[in-house]
Amino acid sequence: MLASLTQDNWIALHETMASALPEGRYFDVSIEDERIVLTPVVLSDGAIAHERLPELVQTARNWLAAADREFDAERDLAAARCLWEAVRAAVTAVSIKRGTPVGTDADMFALVVALDKEDGGDYKHLVRFGVAQSLNDQINGPGLRCPTRDDFDFEVARRATKGLVDYLTGLSAAVTSP
């Protein structure tokens, strides 16, 4: 089975290959004997997680940059996927800082609700999270609807998602040790 290296240095794995990988979303990547080796990283272990926090914050920022590149190239579907991955990485980084592991979308939702309560209960973070999740559902749901560049809702979702990721990475970036 072949995988391709894209112009943005992404490697796209066929879904049968991706489903054969162990649970988890994050991997150490190394090159051994001219082969790319992916090793799962378990972020629920506190020491390992805090060690990886700066990388996770950078991952969220990289996903945001990738979303901007995709949007500028008028590939909105790819941009939407990048935005959701940025949200995942940013929420995971905050969960590491707080010592509250997030493994599911429901866990991420609960963490964002807690952040909203701490910030005065206006639910702006939750609304942004909901917008990002809705955009993700829209591109991955059974009624696939690819938003177009002229779609105002997509631009609103893009700005809301970027605002949430910026906020979350700001909360996480200050932490350098457990």
Secondary structure as UniProt FT lines:
FT   STRAND          4..5
FT   TURN            7..8
FT   STRAND          11..12
FT   HELIX           15..20
FT   STRAND          27..32
FT   TURN            33..34
FT   STRAND          35..40
FT   TURN            43..44
FT   HELIX           46..72
FT   TURN            73..74
FT   HELIX           76..98
FT   HELIX           105..118
FT   TURN            119..120
FT   HELIX           124..140
FT   TURN            149..150
FT   HELIX           152..173
//
